[in-house]
Amino acid sequence: MITRVVNVKTKPGKAKELCHKLHKDVLGILKSHPGFIDEIVLIADHDADQVLAMSFWKAKEDAEDFHLREFKRINEMIQHLAHTTAEVHIYGVETSTVHHVADGKAMA
């Protein structure tokens, strides 16, 4: 189980709009890809223009395939809201209590 962490600095005051765009337009794209489990989107408490999106995947290969196929298109969809290019990092999931993502099963 891995998580793909995307860090985006938005234009001033655009973080909530970016989050809405991710939920409305990007979540469907994520759900259509094999291995996708769940996504959590956060706005930083210390910086209201900093957004962190974490998608959870069954395998690293699933997340990498998604990145190769969709990242450019999604980045273009959000570019008008972003101040910087999104940074993407992959992490292994060691533990989870909220969504049981470490087991590969998201709770509805």
VENSUL-V354609 format. One line per field, one symbol per residue. burial: # if it has 16 or more other C-alpha atoms within 10 Angstrom, else .. Layout:
BEGIN
burial=???
END
This chain:
BEGIN
burial=###########..###.##..#...#...#..#.#####.#.#.....############.##..#..........###.##...#...#..#.....#.##.##...
END
